[in-house]
Amino acid sequence: MKSENPSWGAPPIDVELLQLGFEISEPTVSRYLQRIRRQPEQAKVQRWLAFLQNHREVMAAFDFFTVPR
């Protein structure tokens, strides 16, 4: 529900769950919403992994580059 309605918090989701027949307390819904926020979105993770894989050779070269004085 949260991914389809990003502006919803625990109260509206709790009401929707009650209408669907699930009796879950609002604090429980709030705890689950906090867990969801901590997890990165899968699309962002995939983009980051693709970036690292595409640039790993160049990044490694910059990491070991030194200028003697």
N, C-alpha and C positions, 0 to 999 in steps of 0.2 A: 504494500500500500504506500509506503514511504517513497519508493522509487517512482511510482506513478503520480504521487501528489507530494512533491518536495516541500511545499509550504505547511503541510500538516504536522502537528505535534502529537503528543500523547493523547490529549482529550478527544480530538476528532477520530483518531484511529480506534480508541477505546469504544466510542459510540458505534462506529461501523462494525467492529467485532461483536458488540452486543446485539446489533441488528441481525448479524449473521448467525447468532446463536452461541457465540463463544464468550463465556463469562470469565474475563481476565481483568484483573485490577489495573487501574491507570498507572500506579507505580511500576508494575511489571512491564507494561508497554513501554514506559519511559526507560527502564533499564535496557530493554532490547534495542530501543532506538539509539541509545548511547553506544552500544556495541556496533551497530551498523555504521555510525559515523566514524568510528575508529578504523574500520576496514577500508583500504583504498579501493577505488572503483577499478574493476577489472580492465576496463578500456585504458585507463591511465597507466596501469601496470604494464599492459601489453605495449603501449607506445614507448614507455621508458625502456623496456627490454629490447625493443626493436632499435631504438636509438643507440643503446650500449653495444648491441651486436654489430650495428653498421659502422660504429666509430671506434671500436676497441683497439684496432691497430694504431690509429692516429693518437688516441689518448695515451696509450702505453708509450709511444715515442715522446710525447710531451712530458710524461711523468719522469722519464729517466734522462731528460735533456739537461745538461749542466754547462755553465760558462766558466771556464777557468780564469782566474785573475792574475 
